[in-house]
Amino acid sequence: MWVYILIAIIILVIVTAAVLLYLRSVKTQMIDTQYSRLHEVNQLPFKLDLVKLKNYNLHGEAKVLYNNWQDEWNEALNTHSTHAENALEQSKTNVEQFKFAKSTKNNELAGENIEVIKNKYDELTEEVARFVKAVEEGKHQNIESERLYREAKRDVLANGHKFGDAKKPLEEVIKAYEPEVAKYEKMVNDGDYLRANEFIFSTYNELLNLKDNMDEIPKLIKEVQKELPQQFQELRYGCRDLRAQGYDLDHIKVENRLSTLKSNLNRVEPLVAKLELEEAESILDNIHDELDDMYELVEHEVNAKNKFDSGKDVITDELFNAKALNYTLRTEIDYIKEHYHIDESDVQKVMNYENEIENLITIYSDMITETEKNTTRYSAIVDNIDYLKNNAHTIHEEQNSIQEHLVNLREDDAEARENLRYVNDRKEKVYRELMSSNLVTLPEQFIVMKHEIEVNIREVENYFSRRPLNVEYVKAKVNDTVLMMNKFEQEAYAVMRDSQLTELMIQYGNRFRSTDSDLNAHLNEAERLFKENRYKRALGLAKDAVESVEPGSAAKIEKQFDNN
């Protein structure tokens, strides 16, 4: 037994040793990988990036930046490279002693230091790149600033007339930029690239703004000297023409407002000459707003007159038609009230419409009177156009509805009489068919239903003689009678159908009576029920009996009967 235990122990020792050797190999490979990474970061070419700066003037700010970047890189490289190398040596020792956990920890510590070196390289190279880019942008803006300066100077000299009194102030402003442009070169020569970039950025934007102002000044002068005075004249003469055509424009106060605008316009050129363009443009914006407001008010008056002219004839026709229809309705109501009951609210509406129409006519007459004056403010009366049109249309619609109701009274009266005659004829026709049918006796229910219909007919006929006649009540009574007649007719034809089909089923089944005792018994029972006026039950028994001996025959007999 002890031999097996010994063998197991030996195997366990061998396996453990193999695992330990495998783990040591893995950890050793990890350490070698970190050594490779450390070698790579030690070889990072930051000094080549710094070499780029030697193309610039290494004085002042440039020298400080160069030294700082060099010191930061050397410090990061020397410090963290040493830490990483020490950690890797310790990790290597741990592996040889099979202290894998400590080895992993030291390996990770080395990786962190290697990562710090790499991050510092990325940070510093990015800063160098930003510096180089900023310097190049500064050079470009300096070139553009010199171009803008030369163009501005040349434009004032060659086209000074278009700047008017602003020419001399512009020359002084442009002349002031001459030493400013030279300052950039001095800062660059001193190595103060950051200050030089800030300075040239500001100068470049100022020259751009100067260029925009030089482009704007001739437009402002043209607007002040030509365009706005021309608009003033056009508005003044246009309003005079409209007054001659009968427009009242006193509320717009064109002359007073134009006089004020002209005074404000006279302030603009001196401001332009002093290069105070923002204030000049603000005054011009206010002038344009005032002009737009006056034009809008004038246009409103013109549109109001057009609306009045286009709506005048329509309103005349609608008011005339409304008044004529109102007179017709009042006359019809006086006549119809003797014959038919009329809702008192409709009578009152017609009377009220007469007053409303007169009020609308008064408003319309006042409008016409106003337009016949020498001048008219159409915007003050145009709102009445919609009021008159809407109210006249509403009255027209409601009066038409009342007139239609009055016409319907006569038509409904005639229709009710016709329906009553039709019901009476149908009642007699159905009753005759019941009497001549194969029913053994006439069921009591049909006698009762016929009597109820006749009572209703007599009641309605008596009501027709009343004056004034309530047509709505009569229509309702006639409709009730029609419903009663429909029920009487449906039930009568249903009973007659059942009785006739029962006879047909029995006749068809007679051929099988001698050979089928069950069928004979069912048919005998059907005949008994038939004699007792129980036709629906008798039909059901007869159909079942026929179906029992010849399936499908009952449905065939029923279909032939209904088709005939």
Summary of the structure (lengths in Angstrom):
residues: 564
radius of gyration: 57.3
end to end distance: 114.4
largest distance: 142.2
contacts: 1661
relative contact order: 0.04
helix: 88%
strand: 1%
